[in-house]
């Protein structure tokens, strides 16, 4: 190894050591802030969804109804579906929080989050821990790679027993039915890469009230629903 390359590699290793403190600080701030939110639901979806569209309004209505039921709302803090969910919670005078992420193309936090309820993260993996650790359910609307990443991470954690089962609800059947069909016919039946019960880890619906019902009934059934 030449001297220049070795020097660069040593600097990288040193920087990695100092990164631990930044990571720790994000976990500490996240735990302290999120623990004050109470029982909550994480709502995911595309940052590209425009206000006034069917999907935006669906997210807003779901968040509003969940806030009326006493759940806090957790979002990624940005525009699109995230903005719609924070707006819905605000309309119901509920509690919501935004977990913003530093990106090369700056993601501005939406205006419906209280300043003391906005957390900024540098590391995706720390942010994802917050989404899972403090959520009583996931509500997933149409989105891109980030949304799919968050969905499949939660499914994997439940499937492997790393976290307790909780409701995962896919909203907008027109968007999700193709994926569900592929999972059933290709991943399960053709390649046998998942088990039949893995398809029962999530529900698909288009109805706002059914989303609320699924979450409430889950916690009533398992006697886990918090006292709001």
Backbone torsions as a table, in degrees:
resi	resn	phi	psi	omega
1	UNK	NA	127.9	-179.6
2	UNK	-72.6	162.3	-171.1
3	UNK	-64.4	-37.9	-178.7
4	UNK	-65.2	-46.0	179.6
5	UNK	-62.5	-41.6	179.4
6	UNK	-63.7	-40.9	179.6
7	UNK	-62.8	-45.6	179.6
8	UNK	-61.0	-41.2	-178.6
9	UNK	-66.4	-39.3	177.9
10	UNK	-64.3	-37.2	177.8
11	UNK	-66.7	-38.4	177.9
12	UNK	-62.4	-45.1	-179.9
13	UNK	-63.3	-38.1	178.0
14	UNK	-65.3	-43.9	178.2
15	UNK	-62.0	-37.9	177.8
16	UNK	-59.4	-40.0	179.4
17	UNK	-62.8	-44.7	-179.9
18	UNK	-68.4	-26.8	178.2
19	UNK	-60.7	-28.8	-179.3
20	UNK	-54.7	-39.4	-177.6
21	UNK	-69.1	-37.3	177.1
22	UNK	-66.5	-41.5	179.3
23	UNK	-63.7	-44.8	178.5
24	UNK	-60.4	-41.8	-178.2
25	UNK	-65.5	-35.9	177.6
26	UNK	-66.9	-39.8	177.2
27	UNK	-64.7	-45.7	-177.7
28	UNK	-62.7	-49.1	179.9
29	UNK	-62.5	-41.2	179.3
30	UNK	-62.9	-47.6	-179.8
31	UNK	-61.7	-42.8	-177.4
32	UNK	-65.6	-41.3	-177.7
33	UNK	-75.6	-44.9	-174.7
34	UNK	-68.6	-31.7	-177.9
35	UNK	-65.7	-19.9	179.5
36	UNK	-84.2	-10.4	-174.7
37	UNK	-74.4	-31.4	-175.9
38	UNK	85.4	-171.3	-179.4
39	UNK	-58.6	132.8	-171.1
40	UNK	-145.5	163.9	177.7
41	UNK	-124.4	129.8	175.1
42	UNK	-85.9	129.0	179.6
43	UNK	-116.4	125.1	-176.3
44	UNK	-118.2	157.6	175.3
45	UNK	164.9	178.2	-172.4
46	UNK	-68.6	138.9	172.5
47	UNK	-74.1	-11.9	-176.5
48	UNK	-90.3	-4.6	-178.9
49	UNK	-70.0	128.2	-174.4
50	UNK	-89.7	146.0	174.6
51	UNK	-56.5	142.7	179.5
52	UNK	91.2	-13.9	178.4
53	UNK	-77.9	162.8	-179.3
54	UNK	-56.6	-45.0	-176.4
55	UNK	-69.2	-39.7	177.4
56	UNK	-59.9	-48.1	-178.4
57	UNK	-66.0	-33.9	177.7
58	UNK	-64.4	-44.9	177.9
59	UNK	-62.5	-42.0	179.7
60	UNK	-62.0	-45.5	-178.5
61	UNK	-66.1	-40.3	179.1
62	UNK	-62.7	-47.2	-179.3
63	UNK	-62.8	-40.3	179.5
64	UNK	-62.0	-45.4	-179.6
65	UNK	-66.1	-40.6	179.2
66	UNK	-65.9	-38.7	177.3
67	UNK	-64.4	-37.7	177.0
68	UNK	-64.3	-28.3	177.6
69	UNK	-81.0	-6.5	177.4
70	UNK	104.6	0.9	179.1
71	UNK	-83.8	140.9	167.2
72	UNK	-76.4	160.7	-179.6
73	UNK	-117.0	129.3	177.2
74	UNK	-112.3	128.2	175.5
75	UNK	-133.7	177.3	175.9
76	UNK	-79.4	-2.0	172.4
77	UNK	83.1	-5.7	-175.7
78	UNK	-96.4	-156.1	-179.8
79	UNK	-82.1	-170.6	175.1
80	UNK	69.0	-133.3	-179.2
81	UNK	-59.6	-36.1	179.8
82	UNK	-62.2	-46.6	178.1
83	UNK	-60.8	-44.2	-179.4
84	UNK	-59.4	-41.5	-179.0
85	UNK	-68.5	-43.7	177.1
86	UNK	-64.3	-35.8	176.9
87	UNK	-64.3	-45.6	179.3
88	UNK	-59.3	-42.0	178.0
89	UNK	-64.4	-39.9	180.0
90	UNK	-64.9	-39.2	179.7
91	UNK	-63.4	-28.4	179.6
92	UNK	-94.4	8.2	-175.9
93	UNK	56.9	33.2	179.6
94	UNK	-94.1	-179.0	179.9
95	UNK	-99.7	136.0	174.2
96	UNK	-146.7	160.3	-176.3
97	UNK	-139.9	150.4	178.5
98	UNK	-120.0	128.6	179.0
99	UNK	-105.4	85.1	-174.3
100	UNK	-77.2	151.7	-178.9
101	UNK	-123.9	137.2	175.9
102	UNK	-74.5	123.5	-178.5
103	UNK	-128.2	157.4	177.3
104	UNK	-58.1	-40.7	171.5
105	UNK	-94.7	108.5	-167.6
106	UNK	-54.5	125.8	175.1
107	UNK	-95.8	111.5	179.3
108	UNK	-80.6	136.2	175.8
109	UNK	-66.0	146.8	-179.8
110	UNK	-76.6	160.7	-171.7
111	UNK	-80.3	2.7	-174.2
112	UNK	-101.0	13.1	178.1
113	UNK	-108.8	132.4	174.2
114	UNK	-64.0	144.6	-176.1
115	UNK	-58.1	-34.0	-179.5
116	UNK	-82.8	0.8	179.0
117	UNK	-115.2	20.3	178.4
118	UNK	-113.0	123.9	177.1
119	UNK	-114.5	135.6	178.0
120	UNK	-107.6	130.0	-178.5
121	UNK	-119.8	143.9	171.4
122	UNK	-93.1	-32.6	-171.7
123	UNK	-106.6	123.9	-179.8
124	UNK	-59.2	-40.2	-173.7
125	UNK	-67.5	-32.3	176.4
126	UNK	-68.3	-44.9	179.2
127	UNK	-59.5	-41.1	-178.7
128	UNK	-66.9	-33.5	175.5
129	UNK	-60.3	-41.3	-179.5
130	UNK	-64.1	-40.9	178.8
131	UNK	-58.7	-41.3	-175.0
132	UNK	-84.3	-46.9	-172.3
133	UNK	-60.7	-36.2	-172.7
134	UNK	-108.3	14.6	-178.8
135	UNK	-106.6	136.9	172.6
136	UNK	-88.6	-12.3	178.7
137	UNK	-165.6	159.2	170.4
138	UNK	-112.6	131.5	170.3
139	UNK	-115.9	118.5	-171.1
140	UNK	-118.2	116.0	178.2
141	UNK	-101.3	172.6	-177.8
142	UNK	-53.6	134.4	-179.9
143	UNK	-160.9	-172.1	-177.5
144	UNK	-106.0	-145.1	-175.3
145	UNK	-58.6	-42.6	-178.4
146	UNK	-61.8	-43.3	178.7
147	UNK	-63.2	-45.3	180.0
148	UNK	-65.0	-37.6	177.7
149	UNK	-59.9	-47.5	-179.3
150	UNK	-65.5	-39.7	177.9
151	UNK	-61.6	-52.2	-174.4
152	UNK	-72.8	-27.4	173.9
153	UNK	-64.0	-44.8	179.3
154	UNK	-62.7	-44.8	179.1
155	UNK	-60.2	-41.5	-179.8
156	UNK	-65.4	-42.8	-179.9
157	UNK	-63.0	-39.2	178.0
158	UNK	-71.0	-45.9	-178.7
159	UNK	-57.4	-38.9	-176.2
160	UNK	-91.5	2.7	177.0
161	UNK	74.7	16.9	179.3
162	UNK	-77.2	-24.5	172.5
163	UNK	-134.9	161.4	177.2
164	UNK	-70.9	150.5	179.0
165	UNK	-64.3	138.9	172.2
166	UNK	-145.2	163.7	-175.2
167	UNK	-65.3	132.4	170.4
168	UNK	-121.3	116.7	-172.5
169	UNK	-119.6	120.9	177.4
170	UNK	-94.8	120.5	-175.3
171	UNK	-106.4	131.1	-178.8
172	UNK	97.5	84.4	-175.1
173	UNK	-60.6	-30.9	179.4
174	UNK	-61.2	-36.3	178.9
175	UNK	-76.2	-42.0	-169.3
176	UNK	-91.6	-20.2	-173.3
177	UNK	-60.7	-35.6	178.5
178	UNK	-64.0	-41.2	178.0
179	UNK	-65.7	-43.6	179.9
180	UNK	-62.7	-41.5	178.7
181	UNK	-61.6	-43.8	179.0
182	UNK	-64.2	-43.5	178.0
183	UNK	-59.2	-42.1	-177.1
184	UNK	-72.7	-51.6	-170.2
185	UNK	-83.0	-29.7	-176.8
186	UNK	-104.0	-59.9	-174.5
187	UNK	-66.1	-41.0	-178.8
188	UNK	-85.5	-61.8	-168.6
189	UNK	-78.0	-35.5	-177.9
190	UNK	-88.1	-45.1	-174.8
191	UNK	-104.1	-12.3	177.9
192	UNK	56.0	39.3	-177.9
193	UNK	-92.0	-7.7	171.4
194	UNK	-135.9	171.4	179.1
195	UNK	-102.0	157.1	179.1
196	UNK	-54.1	-38.0	-178.7
197	UNK	-68.1	-18.8	178.1
198	UNK	-66.7	-25.5	177.7
199	UNK	-76.8	-8.0	178.1
200	UNK	-95.0	4.5	-179.1
201	UNK	-79.0	-8.1	-179.7
202	UNK	-142.0	160.8	176.2
203	UNK	-122.2	152.5	176.0
204	UNK	-119.3	132.8	179.6
205	UNK	-152.6	162.9	173.3
206	UNK	-116.7	1.4	-169.1
207	UNK	-107.5	127.0	-178.8
208	UNK	-60.2	-46.4	-177.0
209	UNK	-67.8	-29.9	177.9
210	UNK	-68.5	-35.2	175.9
211	UNK	-58.3	-49.1	180.0
212	UNK	-62.4	-43.0	-178.2
213	UNK	-63.1	-44.3	-179.2
214	UNK	-59.4	-44.7	-177.7
215	UNK	-68.8	-47.8	-179.0
216	UNK	-62.6	-43.8	-178.2
217	UNK	-67.6	-33.9	178.1
218	UNK	-59.8	-46.7	-176.2
219	UNK	-77.5	-26.3	173.6
220	UNK	-70.6	-41.4	-179.5
221	UNK	-61.9	-43.3	-177.0
222	UNK	-95.7	9.0	179.1
223	UNK	54.9	37.4	-178.7
224	UNK	-113.0	-5.0	-175.8
225	UNK	-66.7	127.4	-176.9
226	UNK	-68.0	160.6	173.1
227	UNK	-88.3	112.2	-174.5
228	UNK	-83.8	NA	NA
